[in-house]
Amino acid sequence: ITTQRPDLAVSDLTVGTSVTNRDGTFTFPVRFTVTNVGDTIAQPSWYDYIYVSTDATWNSGDWSVYQQRPTALAPGASYTVSRTVTAPAYAAGTLTIFAKSDHDGYLAELTEANNLTAGSTITTQRPDLAVSDLTVGTSVTNRDGTFTFPVSFTVTNVGDTIAQPSWYDYIYVSTDATWSSSDWSVYQQRATALAPGASYTVSRTVTSPAYAAGTLTIFAKSDHD
């Protein structure tokens, strides 16, 4: 008798542009092809994996997603896996994407050497909100002892990708020269995206508590939360 085996070969890996999500994760499309280059039917089922590596080397411990192939694959036949992947919130830089068929070895094949693709790299990016040009106008003392004064500052996205909404811009009033998250504050929401290099100005009239007469220090902070 002649014995035969299937053989799954992975090819044509393509990875689309990465989008940075508000929570720091990265979303991108992945596509690859699996072909049975063996001489008999590949009997189901097995799993096709997409791996995301922070270096250029595949490792079974790399973060991954997978999906099941529930139907048989004849010799010479192929199928395409297309999936949108959301990877963890790695630091901005380069990620390497790998695709592998039958990672778990459920299928006895002619060879396992062609189950894994060469890596395809993507560049991940992050926004970066920078606060500048803080100005504080003259304070007016109100009848109840509170203080009212105008505050203006600018927020610029100095990063390399869109800042996805939303976040909050804070104005802090401190009784000393050091900012603290417990200082009295007011805030407002930024509800629209901010492109790289773009900026906006926050202008607000603030009424602070009835502190003792003296010196107050005003701070501005974007995305405090």
C-alpha positions as CSV (number, residue, x, y, z in Angstrom):
1,I,0.0,0.0,0.0
2,T,1.0,3.6,-0.4
3,T,0.5,5.8,2.6
4,Q,0.0,9.5,2.3
5,R,-0.2,12.5,4.4
6,P,-1.6,16.0,4.2
7,D,0.7,19.0,4.6
8,L,-0.5,22.5,5.5
9,A,1.6,25.3,4.2
10,V,1.0,28.9,5.2
11,S,1.8,31.8,2.8
12,D,0.9,35.3,1.6
13,L,0.8,36.9,5.0
14,T,-0.2,40.5,4.8
15,V,-0.7,42.9,7.7
16,G,-2.5,46.3,7.4
17,T,-1.9,49.6,9.1
18,S,-2.1,49.6,12.9
19,V,-4.6,51.9,14.6
20,T,-4.0,53.0,18.2
21,N,-7.1,52.7,20.3
22,R,-7.9,54.9,23.3
23,D,-6.9,52.2,25.8
24,G,-3.5,51.9,24.2
25,T,-4.2,48.6,22.4
26,F,-3.5,48.3,18.7
27,T,-5.9,47.1,16.0
28,F,-4.9,45.9,12.5
29,P,-6.1,43.6,9.8
30,V,-4.2,40.3,9.1
31,R,-4.6,38.0,6.1
32,F,-2.9,34.8,5.1
33,T,-3.4,31.6,3.0
34,V,-3.3,28.0,4.1
35,T,-2.8,25.4,1.3
36,N,-2.7,21.6,1.6
37,V,0.4,20.8,-0.4
38,G,0.3,17.2,0.7
39,D,-1.1,14.2,-1.2
40,T,-4.2,13.4,0.8
41,I,-7.1,15.1,2.5
42,A,-6.4,17.1,5.6
43,Q,-9.1,15.9,8.0
44,P,-10.6,18.4,10.4
45,S,-10.2,20.0,12.8
46,W,-7.2,22.2,13.5
47,Y,-6.5,25.8,14.6
48,D,-4.9,28.7,12.7
49,Y,-3.0,31.1,14.9
50,I,-1.9,34.7,14.5
51,Y,1.0,35.7,16.8
52,V,2.2,39.1,17.9
53,S,5.8,39.4,18.9
54,T,7.7,42.3,20.4
55,D,10.9,41.0,18.7
56,A,11.7,39.4,15.3
57,T,11.6,35.8,16.6
58,W,8.5,33.6,16.8
59,N,7.9,32.0,20.2
60,S,5.0,29.8,21.3
61,G,4.6,32.1,24.3
62,D,4.0,35.2,22.1
63,W,0.5,36.7,22.5
64,S,-1.9,35.1,20.0
65,V,-5.4,34.7,18.7
66,Y,-6.7,31.7,16.8
67,Q,-9.7,30.2,15.0
68,Q,-10.8,26.7,14.2
69,R,-10.8,25.1,10.7
70,P,-13.8,22.8,11.0
71,T,-13.9,21.4,7.4
72,A,-11.6,19.1,5.4
73,L,-9.1,20.4,2.9
74,A,-8.3,18.5,-0.3
75,P,-4.8,18.1,-1.8
76,G,-4.0,21.3,-3.7
77,A,-6.9,23.3,-2.1
78,S,-6.5,26.4,0.0
79,Y,-8.4,28.9,2.1
80,T,-7.7,32.4,3.3
81,V,-7.9,33.6,6.8
82,S,-8.9,37.3,7.2
83,R,-9.2,38.7,10.7
84,T,-9.0,42.0,12.5
85,V,-6.7,41.7,15.5
86,T,-6.6,43.8,18.6
87,A,-3.2,43.4,20.3
88,P,-2.3,44.4,23.8
89,A,-1.1,47.8,24.8
90,Y,2.6,47.3,24.0
91,A,5.0,50.2,23.9
92,A,5.1,52.1,20.6
93,G,7.6,50.7,18.2
94,T,7.8,47.6,15.9
95,L,5.7,44.4,16.3
96,T,6.3,41.3,14.3
97,I,3.3,39.3,13.1
98,F,3.4,35.6,12.4
99,A,0.8,33.1,11.1
100,K,0.8,29.4,11.9
101,S,-1.5,26.6,11.0
102,D,-2.1,23.6,13.2
103,H,0.0,25.0,16.0
104,D,-1.3,22.3,18.3
105,G,-0.2,19.5,16.1
106,Y,-3.6,17.9,15.8
107,L,-2.9,16.9,12.2
108,A,-0.2,14.4,11.2
109,E,1.6,16.0,8.3
110,L,4.4,15.3,5.8
111,T,6.4,18.2,7.6
112,E,5.7,20.8,10.2
113,A,8.4,23.1,8.8
114,N,6.0,25.1,6.5
115,N,3.2,25.7,9.1
116,L,4.8,29.0,10.2
117,T,5.2,32.1,8.0
118,A,8.1,34.4,8.1
119,G,7.3,37.5,10.2
120,S,5.7,40.7,8.9
121,T,6.4,43.9,10.8
122,I,4.1,46.8,11.6
123,T,4.9,50.1,13.3
124,T,2.8,51.0,16.3
125,Q,2.4,54.6,17.4
126,R,1.0,56.6,20.3
127,P,-0.4,60.0,20.8
128,D,1.2,62.4,23.3
129,L,-0.7,65.3,24.9
130,A,1.5,68.2,25.9
131,V,0.2,71.2,27.9
132,S,1.7,74.7,27.3
133,D,1.0,78.4,27.4
134,L,-0.7,78.5,30.8
135,T,-1.9,82.0,31.6
136,V,-3.9,83.1,34.7
137,G,-5.6,86.4,34.9
138,T,-6.2,88.7,37.8
139,S,-8.1,87.3,40.8
140,V,-11.3,88.9,42.0
141,T,-12.4,88.3,45.6
142,N,-16.1,87.5,45.8
143,R,-18.4,88.5,48.6
144,D,-18.4,85.0,50.1
145,G,-14.6,84.9,50.1
146,T,-14.1,82.7,47.1
147,F,-11.8,83.8,44.3
148,T,-12.6,84.1,40.6
149,F,-10.0,84.4,37.8
150,P,-9.6,83.4,34.1
151,V,-7.4,80.5,33.1
152,S,-6.2,79.6,29.6
153,F,-3.8,76.9,28.3
154,T,-3.1,74.9,25.2
155,V,-3.0,71.2,24.6
156,T,-1.1,69.8,21.6
157,N,-0.8,66.3,20.4
158,V,3.0,66.0,19.9
159,G,2.7,62.2,19.3
160,D,2.7,60.4,16.0
161,T,-0.9,59.2,15.8
162,I,-4.4,60.4,16.6
163,A,-5.5,60.9,20.2
164,Q,-8.8,59.1,20.4
165,P,-11.5,60.7,22.6
166,S,-12.4,61.2,25.2
167,W,-10.2,62.6,28.1
168,Y,-10.4,65.3,30.7
169,D,-8.4,68.5,31.0
170,Y,-8.0,69.7,34.6
171,I,-7.2,73.1,36.3
172,Y,-5.7,72.7,39.8
173,V,-5.5,75.3,42.5
174,S,-2.8,74.7,45.1
175,T,-2.0,76.5,48.3
176,D,1.7,75.7,47.8
177,A,4.1,75.5,44.9
178,T,3.7,71.7,44.4
179,W,1.1,70.0,42.3
180,S,-0.9,67.2,44.0
181,S,-3.8,65.1,42.7
182,S,-5.6,66.1,45.9
183,D,-5.5,69.8,45.1
184,W,-8.8,71.5,44.4
185,S,-9.7,71.2,40.8
186,V,-12.2,71.7,38.0
187,Y,-12.2,69.9,34.7
188,Q,-13.9,69.6,31.3
189,Q,-14.2,66.8,28.8
190,R,-12.5,66.7,25.4
191,A,-14.9,64.8,23.2
192,T,-13.3,64.9,19.8
193,A,-10.1,63.4,18.4
194,L,-6.9,65.3,18.1
195,A,-4.6,64.7,15.1
196,P,-0.8,64.6,15.4
197,G,0.5,68.2,15.5
198,A,-3.0,69.7,16.2
199,S,-3.9,71.6,19.3
200,Y,-6.7,73.3,21.1
201,T,-7.0,76.0,23.7
202,V,-8.9,75.7,27.0
203,S,-10.3,79.0,28.3
204,R,-12.3,79.0,31.5
205,T,-13.2,81.3,34.3
206,V,-12.6,79.5,37.6
207,T,-14.1,80.2,41.0
208,S,-11.9,78.6,43.7
209,P,-12.7,78.0,47.4
210,A,-12.4,80.7,50.0
211,Y,-8.7,80.2,50.9
212,A,-6.8,82.6,53.1
213,A,-5.4,85.6,51.4
214,G,-2.0,84.9,50.0
215,T,-0.5,83.1,47.1
216,L,-2.2,80.3,45.1
217,T,-0.5,78.3,42.4
218,I,-2.4,77.2,39.3
219,F,-1.6,74.1,37.3
220,A,-3.1,72.7,34.1
221,K,-3.1,69.0,33.3
222,S,-4.5,67.0,30.3
223,D,-5.7,63.5,30.6
224,H,-5.2,63.4,34.3
225,D,-7.4,60.2,34.6
